[in-house]
């Protein structure tokens, strides 16, 4: 775990397409915070199911919530996604190097 004291692995949290969609919705939100009922409207599932997905994202440090009266509002905390970006960047350079070697081999065979 990192400095955020995450209860859940970021990769586990983003493995589900519903949670990835929730992250996107929060990232694209014009307002910084989005109420649960507005997020629920974007899915064909109930409020409880959406809330469970948000809890998993919260455990991974990807979502922050705040109570305003009886309403819970959510906002994205993208910082933990840096771990994913770093992991993908490593493999991106790995594939770039391998493709460069493949291109060199193909060019050598053409000569």
Phi and psi in radians as a Rosetta constraint file:
Dihedral C 1 N 2 CA 2 C 2 CIRCULARHARMONIC -1.803 0.35
Dihedral N 2 CA 2 C 2 N 3 CIRCULARHARMONIC -2.884 0.35
Dihedral C 2 N 3 CA 3 C 3 CIRCULARHARMONIC -1.098 0.35
Dihedral N 3 CA 3 C 3 N 4 CIRCULARHARMONIC -0.258 0.35
Dihedral C 3 N 4 CA 4 C 4 CIRCULARHARMONIC -1.414 0.35
Dihedral N 4 CA 4 C 4 N 5 CIRCULARHARMONIC -0.003 0.35
Dihedral C 4 N 5 CA 5 C 5 CIRCULARHARMONIC 0.931 0.35
Dihedral N 5 CA 5 C 5 N 6 CIRCULARHARMONIC 0.859 0.35
Dihedral C 5 N 6 CA 6 C 6 CIRCULARHARMONIC -1.180 0.35
Dihedral N 6 CA 6 C 6 N 7 CIRCULARHARMONIC 2.501 0.35
Dihedral C 6 N 7 CA 7 C 7 CIRCULARHARMONIC -1.609 0.35
Dihedral N 7 CA 7 C 7 N 8 CIRCULARHARMONIC -0.296 0.35
Dihedral C 7 N 8 CA 8 C 8 CIRCULARHARMONIC -2.372 0.35
Dihedral N 8 CA 8 C 8 N 9 CIRCULARHARMONIC 2.569 0.35
Dihedral C 8 N 9 CA 9 C 9 CIRCULARHARMONIC -1.192 0.35
Dihedral N 9 CA 9 C 9 N 10 CIRCULARHARMONIC 2.376 0.35
Dihedral C 9 N 10 CA 10 C 10 CIRCULARHARMONIC -1.063 0.35
Dihedral N 10 CA 10 C 10 N 11 CIRCULARHARMONIC -0.706 0.35
Dihedral C 10 N 11 CA 11 C 11 CIRCULARHARMONIC -1.110 0.35
Dihedral N 11 CA 11 C 11 N 12 CIRCULARHARMONIC -0.675 0.35
Dihedral C 11 N 12 CA 12 C 12 CIRCULARHARMONIC -1.112 0.35
Dihedral N 12 CA 12 C 12 N 13 CIRCULARHARMONIC -0.735 0.35
Dihedral C 12 N 13 CA 13 C 13 CIRCULARHARMONIC -1.140 0.35
Dihedral N 13 CA 13 C 13 N 14 CIRCULARHARMONIC -0.650 0.35
Dihedral C 13 N 14 CA 14 C 14 CIRCULARHARMONIC -1.579 0.35
Dihedral N 14 CA 14 C 14 N 15 CIRCULARHARMONIC 0.026 0.35
Dihedral C 14 N 15 CA 15 C 15 CIRCULARHARMONIC -1.178 0.35
Dihedral N 15 CA 15 C 15 N 16 CIRCULARHARMONIC -0.442 0.35
Dihedral C 15 N 16 CA 16 C 16 CIRCULARHARMONIC -1.606 0.35
Dihedral N 16 CA 16 C 16 N 17 CIRCULARHARMONIC 2.305 0.35
Dihedral C 16 N 17 CA 17 C 17 CIRCULARHARMONIC -1.082 0.35
Dihedral N 17 CA 17 C 17 N 18 CIRCULARHARMONIC -0.557 0.35
Dihedral C 17 N 18 CA 18 C 18 CIRCULARHARMONIC -1.129 0.35
Dihedral N 18 CA 18 C 18 N 19 CIRCULARHARMONIC -0.746 0.35
Dihedral C 18 N 19 CA 19 C 19 CIRCULARHARMONIC -1.202 0.35
Dihedral N 19 CA 19 C 19 N 20 CIRCULARHARMONIC -0.634 0.35
Dihedral C 19 N 20 CA 20 C 20 CIRCULARHARMONIC -1.110 0.35
Dihedral N 20 CA 20 C 20 N 21 CIRCULARHARMONIC -0.661 0.35
Dihedral C 20 N 21 CA 21 C 21 CIRCULARHARMONIC -1.178 0.35
Dihedral N 21 CA 21 C 21 N 22 CIRCULARHARMONIC -0.687 0.35
Dihedral C 21 N 22 CA 22 C 22 CIRCULARHARMONIC -1.063 0.35
Dihedral N 22 CA 22 C 22 N 23 CIRCULARHARMONIC -0.746 0.35
Dihedral C 22 N 23 CA 23 C 23 CIRCULARHARMONIC -1.044 0.35
Dihedral N 23 CA 23 C 23 N 24 CIRCULARHARMONIC -0.784 0.35
Dihedral C 23 N 24 CA 24 C 24 CIRCULARHARMONIC -1.097 0.35
Dihedral N 24 CA 24 C 24 N 25 CIRCULARHARMONIC -0.784 0.35
Dihedral C 24 N 25 CA 25 C 25 CIRCULARHARMONIC -1.034 0.35
Dihedral N 25 CA 25 C 25 N 26 CIRCULARHARMONIC -0.745 0.35
Dihedral C 25 N 26 CA 26 C 26 CIRCULARHARMONIC -1.198 0.35
Dihedral N 26 CA 26 C 26 N 27 CIRCULARHARMONIC -0.643 0.35
Dihedral C 26 N 27 CA 27 C 27 CIRCULARHARMONIC -1.184 0.35
Dihedral N 27 CA 27 C 27 N 28 CIRCULARHARMONIC -0.603 0.35
Dihedral C 27 N 28 CA 28 C 28 CIRCULARHARMONIC -1.553 0.35
Dihedral N 28 CA 28 C 28 N 29 CIRCULARHARMONIC -0.087 0.35
Dihedral C 28 N 29 CA 29 C 29 CIRCULARHARMONIC -1.100 0.35
Dihedral N 29 CA 29 C 29 N 30 CIRCULARHARMONIC 2.327 0.35
Dihedral C 29 N 30 CA 30 C 30 CIRCULARHARMONIC -1.198 0.35
Dihedral N 30 CA 30 C 30 N 31 CIRCULARHARMONIC -0.686 0.35
Dihedral C 30 N 31 CA 31 C 31 CIRCULARHARMONIC -1.524 0.35
Dihedral N 31 CA 31 C 31 N 32 CIRCULARHARMONIC 2.577 0.35
Dihedral C 31 N 32 CA 32 C 32 CIRCULARHARMONIC -1.120 0.35
Dihedral N 32 CA 32 C 32 N 33 CIRCULARHARMONIC -0.602 0.35
Dihedral C 32 N 33 CA 33 C 33 CIRCULARHARMONIC -2.036 0.35
Dihedral N 33 CA 33 C 33 N 34 CIRCULARHARMONIC 2.453 0.35
Dihedral C 33 N 34 CA 34 C 34 CIRCULARHARMONIC -2.132 0.35
Dihedral N 34 CA 34 C 34 N 35 CIRCULARHARMONIC 2.223 0.35
Dihedral C 34 N 35 CA 35 C 35 CIRCULARHARMONIC -1.171 0.35
Dihedral N 35 CA 35 C 35 N 36 CIRCULARHARMONIC 2.635 0.35
Dihedral C 35 N 36 CA 36 C 36 CIRCULARHARMONIC -0.961 0.35
Dihedral N 36 CA 36 C 36 N 37 CIRCULARHARMONIC -0.730 0.35
Dihedral C 36 N 37 CA 37 C 37 CIRCULARHARMONIC -1.114 0.35
Dihedral N 37 CA 37 C 37 N 38 CIRCULARHARMONIC -0.584 0.35
Dihedral C 37 N 38 CA 38 C 38 CIRCULARHARMONIC -1.227 0.35
Dihedral N 38 CA 38 C 38 N 39 CIRCULARHARMONIC -0.651 0.35
Dihedral C 38 N 39 CA 39 C 39 CIRCULARHARMONIC -1.171 0.35
Dihedral N 39 CA 39 C 39 N 40 CIRCULARHARMONIC -0.731 0.35
Dihedral C 39 N 40 CA 40 C 40 CIRCULARHARMONIC -1.062 0.35
Dihedral N 40 CA 40 C 40 N 41 CIRCULARHARMONIC -0.599 0.35
Dihedral C 40 N 41 CA 41 C 41 CIRCULARHARMONIC -1.058 0.35
Dihedral N 41 CA 41 C 41 N 42 CIRCULARHARMONIC -0.361 0.35
Dihedral C 41 N 42 CA 42 C 42 CIRCULARHARMONIC -1.498 0.35
Dihedral N 42 CA 42 C 42 N 43 CIRCULARHARMONIC -0.037 0.35
Dihedral C 42 N 43 CA 43 C 43 CIRCULARHARMONIC -2.254 0.35
Dihedral N 43 CA 43 C 43 N 44 CIRCULARHARMONIC 2.729 0.35
Dihedral C 43 N 44 CA 44 C 44 CIRCULARHARMONIC -1.705 0.35
Dihedral N 44 CA 44 C 44 N 45 CIRCULARHARMONIC 0.990 0.35
Dihedral C 44 N 45 CA 45 C 45 CIRCULARHARMONIC -2.619 0.35
Dihedral N 45 CA 45 C 45 N 46 CIRCULARHARMONIC 2.885 0.35
Dihedral C 45 N 46 CA 46 C 46 CIRCULARHARMONIC -1.361 0.35
Dihedral N 46 CA 46 C 46 N 47 CIRCULARHARMONIC 2.976 0.35
Dihedral C 46 N 47 CA 47 C 47 CIRCULARHARMONIC -1.040 0.35
Dihedral N 47 CA 47 C 47 N 48 CIRCULARHARMONIC -0.684 0.35
Dihedral C 47 N 48 CA 48 C 48 CIRCULARHARMONIC -1.112 0.35
Dihedral N 48 CA 48 C 48 N 49 CIRCULARHARMONIC -0.741 0.35
Dihedral C 48 N 49 CA 49 C 49 CIRCULARHARMONIC -1.130 0.35
Dihedral N 49 CA 49 C 49 N 50 CIRCULARHARMONIC -0.777 0.35
Dihedral C 49 N 50 CA 50 C 50 CIRCULARHARMONIC -1.098 0.35
Dihedral N 50 CA 50 C 50 N 51 CIRCULARHARMONIC -0.722 0.35
Dihedral C 50 N 51 CA 51 C 51 CIRCULARHARMONIC -1.066 0.35
Dihedral N 51 CA 51 C 51 N 52 CIRCULARHARMONIC -0.677 0.35
Dihedral C 51 N 52 CA 52 C 52 CIRCULARHARMONIC -1.118 0.35
Dihedral N 52 CA 52 C 52 N 53 CIRCULARHARMONIC -0.718 0.35
Dihedral C 52 N 53 CA 53 C 53 CIRCULARHARMONIC -1.108 0.35
Dihedral N 53 CA 53 C 53 N 54 CIRCULARHARMONIC -0.726 0.35
Dihedral C 53 N 54 CA 54 C 54 CIRCULARHARMONIC -1.124 0.35
Dihedral N 54 CA 54 C 54 N 55 CIRCULARHARMONIC -0.605 0.35
Dihedral C 54 N 55 CA 55 C 55 CIRCULARHARMONIC -1.109 0.35
Dihedral N 55 CA 55 C 55 N 56 CIRCULARHARMONIC -0.729 0.35
Dihedral C 55 N 56 CA 56 C 56 CIRCULARHARMONIC -1.102 0.35
Dihedral N 56 CA 56 C 56 N 57 CIRCULARHARMONIC -0.753 0.35
Dihedral C 56 N 57 CA 57 C 57 CIRCULARHARMONIC -1.118 0.35
Dihedral N 57 CA 57 C 57 N 58 CIRCULARHARMONIC -0.655 0.35
Dihedral C 57 N 58 CA 58 C 58 CIRCULARHARMONIC -1.134 0.35
Dihedral N 58 CA 58 C 58 N 59 CIRCULARHARMONIC -0.743 0.35
Dihedral C 58 N 59 CA 59 C 59 CIRCULARHARMONIC -1.084 0.35
Dihedral N 59 CA 59 C 59 N 60 CIRCULARHARMONIC -0.486 0.35
Dihedral C 59 N 60 CA 60 C 60 CIRCULARHARMONIC -1.531 0.35
Dihedral N 60 CA 60 C 60 N 61 CIRCULARHARMONIC -0.013 0.35
Dihedral C 60 N 61 CA 61 C 61 CIRCULARHARMONIC 1.423 0.35
Dihedral N 61 CA 61 C 61 N 62 CIRCULARHARMONIC 0.134 0.35
Dihedral C 61 N 62 CA 62 C 62 CIRCULARHARMONIC -1.487 0.35
Dihedral N 62 CA 62 C 62 N 63 CIRCULARHARMONIC -0.334 0.35
Dihedral C 62 N 63 CA 63 C 63 CIRCULARHARMONIC -2.300 0.35
Dihedral N 63 CA 63 C 63 N 64 CIRCULARHARMONIC 2.417 0.35
Dihedral C 63 N 64 CA 64 C 64 CIRCULARHARMONIC -1.991 0.35
Dihedral N 64 CA 64 C 64 N 65 CIRCULARHARMONIC 2.531 0.35
Dihedral C 64 N 65 CA 65 C 65 CIRCULARHARMONIC -2.217 0.35
Dihedral N 65 CA 65 C 65 N 66 CIRCULARHARMONIC 2.786 0.35
Dihedral C 65 N 66 CA 66 C 66 CIRCULARHARMONIC -2.608 0.35
Dihedral N 66 CA 66 C 66 N 67 CIRCULARHARMONIC 2.310 0.35
Dihedral C 66 N 67 CA 67 C 67 CIRCULARHARMONIC -1.478 0.35
Dihedral N 67 CA 67 C 67 N 68 CIRCULARHARMONIC 2.289 0.35
Dihedral C 67 N 68 CA 68 C 68 CIRCULARHARMONIC -2.221 0.35
Dihedral N 68 CA 68 C 68 N 69 CIRCULARHARMONIC 1.725 0.35
Dihedral C 68 N 69 CA 69 C 69 CIRCULARHARMONIC 1.146 0.35
Dihedral N 69 CA 69 C 69 N 70 CIRCULARHARMONIC -2.181 0.35
Dihedral C 69 N 70 CA 70 C 70 CIRCULARHARMONIC -1.603 0.35
Dihedral N 70 CA 70 C 70 N 71 CIRCULARHARMONIC -0.014 0.35
Dihedral C 70 N 71 CA 71 C 71 CIRCULARHARMONIC -1.779 0.35
Dihedral N 71 CA 71 C 71 N 72 CIRCULARHARMONIC 2.490 0.35
Dihedral C 71 N 72 CA 72 C 72 CIRCULARHARMONIC -1.869 0.35
Dihedral N 72 CA 72 C 72 N 73 CIRCULARHARMONIC 2.264 0.35
Dihedral C 72 N 73 CA 73 C 73 CIRCULARHARMONIC -1.973 0.35
Dihedral N 73 CA 73 C 73 N 74 CIRCULARHARMONIC 2.498 0.35
Dihedral C 73 N 74 CA 74 C 74 CIRCULARHARMONIC -2.104 0.35
Dihedral N 74 CA 74 C 74 N 75 CIRCULARHARMONIC 2.574 0.35
Dihedral C 74 N 75 CA 75 C 75 CIRCULARHARMONIC -2.477 0.35
Dihedral N 75 CA 75 C 75 N 76 CIRCULARHARMONIC 2.716 0.35
Dihedral C 75 N 76 CA 76 C 76 CIRCULARHARMONIC -1.399 0.35
Dihedral N 76 CA 76 C 76 N 77 CIRCULARHARMONIC 2.426 0.35
Dihedral C 76 N 77 CA 77 C 77 CIRCULARHARMONIC -2.085 0.35
Dihedral N 77 CA 77 C 77 N 78 CIRCULARHARMONIC 1.665 0.35
Dihedral C 77 N 78 CA 78 C 78 CIRCULARHARMONIC -1.364 0.35
Dihedral N 78 CA 78 C 78 N 79 CIRCULARHARMONIC -0.156 0.35
Dihedral C 78 N 79 CA 79 C 79 CIRCULARHARMONIC -0.906 0.35
Dihedral N 79 CA 79 C 79 N 80 CIRCULARHARMONIC -0.773 0.35
Dihedral C 79 N 80 CA 80 C 80 CIRCULARHARMONIC -1.108 0.35
Dihedral N 80 CA 80 C 80 N 81 CIRCULARHARMONIC -0.327 0.35
Dihedral C 80 N 81 CA 81 C 81 CIRCULARHARMONIC -1.203 0.35
Dihedral N 81 CA 81 C 81 N 82 CIRCULARHARMONIC -0.225 0.35
Dihedral C 81 N 82 CA 82 C 82 CIRCULARHARMONIC -1.036 0.35
Dihedral N 82 CA 82 C 82 N 83 CIRCULARHARMONIC -0.640 0.35
Dihedral C 82 N 83 CA 83 C 83 CIRCULARHARMONIC -1.050 0.35
Dihedral N 83 CA 83 C 83 N 84 CIRCULARHARMONIC -0.726 0.35
Dihedral C 83 N 84 CA 84 C 84 CIRCULARHARMONIC -1.179 0.35
Dihedral N 84 CA 84 C 84 N 85 CIRCULARHARMONIC -0.775 0.35
Dihedral C 84 N 85 CA 85 C 85 CIRCULARHARMONIC -1.053 0.35
Dihedral N 85 CA 85 C 85 N 86 CIRCULARHARMONIC -0.750 0.35
Dihedral C 85 N 86 CA 86 C 86 CIRCULARHARMONIC -1.110 0.35
Dihedral N 86 CA 86 C 86 N 87 CIRCULARHARMONIC -0.707 0.35
Dihedral C 86 N 87 CA 87 C 87 CIRCULARHARMONIC -1.133 0.35
Dihedral N 87 CA 87 C 87 N 88 CIRCULARHARMONIC -0.806 0.35
Dihedral C 87 N 88 CA 88 C 88 CIRCULARHARMONIC -1.142 0.35
Dihedral N 88 CA 88 C 88 N 89 CIRCULARHARMONIC -0.685 0.35
Dihedral C 88 N 89 CA 89 C 89 CIRCULARHARMONIC -1.064 0.35
Dihedral N 89 CA 89 C 89 N 90 CIRCULARHARMONIC -0.682 0.35
Dihedral C 89 N 90 CA 90 C 90 CIRCULARHARMONIC -1.043 0.35
Dihedral N 90 CA 90 C 90 N 91 CIRCULARHARMONIC -0.832 0.35
Dihedral C 90 N 91 CA 91 C 91 CIRCULARHARMONIC -1.294 0.35
Dihedral N 91 CA 91 C 91 N 92 CIRCULARHARMONIC -0.450 0.35
Dihedral C 91 N 92 CA 92 C 92 CIRCULARHARMONIC -1.117 0.35
Dihedral N 92 CA 92 C 92 N 93 CIRCULARHARMONIC -0.793 0.35
Dihedral C 92 N 93 CA 93 C 93 CIRCULARHARMONIC -1.191 0.35
Dihedral N 93 CA 93 C 93 N 94 CIRCULARHARMONIC -0.591 0.35
Dihedral C 93 N 94 CA 94 C 94 CIRCULARHARMONIC -1.035 0.35
Dihedral N 94 CA 94 C 94 N 95 CIRCULARHARMONIC -0.854 0.35
Dihedral C 94 N 95 CA 95 C 95 CIRCULARHARMONIC -1.209 0.35
Dihedral N 95 CA 95 C 95 N 96 CIRCULARHARMONIC -0.624 0.35
Dihedral C 95 N 96 CA 96 C 96 CIRCULARHARMONIC -1.073 0.35
Dihedral N 96 CA 96 C 96 N 97 CIRCULARHARMONIC -0.775 0.35
Dihedral C 96 N 97 CA 97 C 97 CIRCULARHARMONIC -1.124 0.35
Dihedral N 97 CA 97 C 97 N 98 CIRCULARHARMONIC -0.730 0.35
Dihedral C 97 N 98 CA 98 C 98 CIRCULARHARMONIC -1.184 0.35
Dihedral N 98 CA 98 C 98 N 99 CIRCULARHARMONIC -0.653 0.35
Dihedral C 98 N 99 CA 99 C 99 CIRCULARHARMONIC -1.172 0.35
Dihedral N 99 CA 99 C 99 N 100 CIRCULARHARMONIC -0.645 0.35
Dihedral C 99 N 100 CA 100 C 100 CIRCULARHARMONIC -1.093 0.35
Dihedral N 100 CA 100 C 100 N 101 CIRCULARHARMONIC -0.765 0.35
Dihedral C 100 N 101 CA 101 C 101 CIRCULARHARMONIC -1.116 0.35
Dihedral N 101 CA 101 C 101 N 102 CIRCULARHARMONIC -0.707 0.35
Dihedral C 101 N 102 CA 102 C 102 CIRCULARHARMONIC -1.092 0.35
Dihedral N 102 CA 102 C 102 N 103 CIRCULARHARMONIC -0.780 0.35
Dihedral C 102 N 103 CA 103 C 103 CIRCULARHARMONIC -1.046 0.35
Dihedral N 103 CA 103 C 103 N 104 CIRCULARHARMONIC -0.707 0.35
Dihedral C 103 N 104 CA 104 C 104 CIRCULARHARMONIC -1.111 0.35
Dihedral N 104 CA 104 C 104 N 105 CIRCULARHARMONIC -0.750 0.35
Dihedral C 104 N 105 CA 105 C 105 CIRCULARHARMONIC -1.101 0.35
Dihedral N 105 CA 105 C 105 N 106 CIRCULARHARMONIC -0.739 0.35
Dihedral C 105 N 106 CA 106 C 106 CIRCULARHARMONIC -1.138 0.35
Dihedral N 106 CA 106 C 106 N 107 CIRCULARHARMONIC -0.679 0.35
Dihedral C 106 N 107 CA 107 C 107 CIRCULARHARMONIC -1.156 0.35
Dihedral N 107 CA 107 C 107 N 108 CIRCULARHARMONIC -0.669 0.35
Dihedral C 107 N 108 CA 108 C 108 CIRCULARHARMONIC -1.147 0.35
Dihedral N 108 CA 108 C 108 N 109 CIRCULARHARMONIC -0.681 0.35
Dihedral C 108 N 109 CA 109 C 109 CIRCULARHARMONIC -1.196 0.35
Dihedral N 109 CA 109 C 109 N 110 CIRCULARHARMONIC -0.564 0.35
Dihedral C 109 N 110 CA 110 C 110 CIRCULARHARMONIC -1.221 0.35
Dihedral N 110 CA 110 C 110 N 111 CIRCULARHARMONIC -0.484 0.35
